[in-house]
Amino acid sequence: EVQLVESGGGLVQPGRSMKLSCAASGFTFNNYDMAWVCQAPKKGLEWVATISYDGSSTYYRDSVKGRFTISRDNAKSTLYLQMDSLRSEDTATYYCARTGITTVEFDYWGQGVMVTVSS
Amino acid sequence: DVVLTQTPSTLSATIGQSVSISCRSSQSLLDSAGNTYLYWYLQRPGQSPQLLIYLVSNLGSGVPNRFSGSGSGTDFTLKISGVEAEDLGVYYCMQATHAPWTFGGGTKLELK
């Protein structure tokens, strides 16, 4: 059974940093691209970042470029999102998601982790 | 960025009723290789999103066949043939043809 379990969220002050983790199991992690998707309270979904199966390529939405870093440790089957210079508008639930190999869909999602940026 | 406009924003239905949700894109989602990266997701209350449809019309794993997707270019539709109670929630379309990947604003399906 595919499982994605996020951790590392919580309350953080503006300008500070936070690192999210997503532990994957039930599939061959290093065969799949992975992504982070966020959802602000009572709002819709927003793609944040994607990393290729081997970590060689990364992609970000403009609003997080230069502040967020997506990475992975295939030996540990874990995905990460390092979030620096956090802003109040980064407040959201962050989901990690597996990306289909050729068809690119987000076929499995974690349960999500809440990040609140506030003083 | 590609803007996906979903209509209606709210949909009231009775159990057994058939309903449709529209997703209109600001640009064609057909890429140069002939692929259309348009997807549909359902987010039930308090849950993570789940995949319903990929590449316009393909059912995700375990998704009931009362769900169907159609469309091309800039206009796409999700149809539910006979709403069941477990179908309630917010439906999102998403495109991955053009960076950045974008989602529609969502359509909330509720019981009438």
Interface residues (C-beta under 8 A of the other chain):
Chain A: V37 G44 L45 E46 W47 T50 Y59 R61 D62 Y95 G100 T103 V104 E105 F106 D107 Y108 W109 G110 Q111 G112
Chain B: Y37 Y39 Y41 Q43 S48 P49 Q50 L51 Y54 L55 N58 G60 S61 Y92 M94 A96 A99 P100 W101 T102 F103 G104 G105 G106
